[in-house]
Amino acid sequence: MKTQRYCLLLDLEDDPALIEEYKKYHQGVWPEIIQSIKGSGIEDMEIYLLGNRLTMIIEVNENFSFRQKAEMDAADPTVQKWEALMAQFQKPLPWAKKGEKWVKAECVFKLP
């Protein structure tokens, strides 16, 4: 099964206490959220933090689609509750489109 990798970015509010709270939530992500992520075709996910900038790397299978994941999330009350909770910590990147949180980065180099 062929996988594809994506890198997405998002900022957190620049408040050390909020950043620590965000990190604590991610030490115990709700099981329903993990199930939703895996059920969408995301096979691996890592989130890195530097200052208040988050970088998420996901590996997805051929069944994954960003549009379908967004539709699944919109229809899932638990995911909506998690997203509302996380929204208090997050702020969009300056160049994000209206309503966009995580922004997909462009790959400019891959080791041959």
MOBEL-V157676 format. One line per field, one symbol per residue. ss: DSSP state (2 for helix, 1 for strand, 0 for the rest). psi: psi as a letter, one per 20 degrees, with the letter a starting at -180 (. if undefined). burial: I if it has 24 or more other ideal C-beta (glycine too) atoms within 12 Angstrom, else O. A space follows every 50 residues. Layout:
ss: ???
psi: ???
burial: ???
This chain:
ss: 00011111111100022222222220000022222222200111111111 00111111110000022222222200222222222220011000000000 001100000000
psi: ppqqpqpqqqqqqmohghghgghghiilpphhggggghiijphqpqpqpo djpqpppqpqaiiqphghggggghiohgghgghhghhihqqqqhjqqpip epppqpoippp.
burial: OOOOOIIIIIIIOOOOOOIOOIOOOIOOOOOOIOOIIOOIIIOOIOIOOO OOIIIIIIOIOOOIOOOOIOOIIOOOOOIOOIOOOIOOIIIOOOOOOOOO IIIIOOOOOOOO
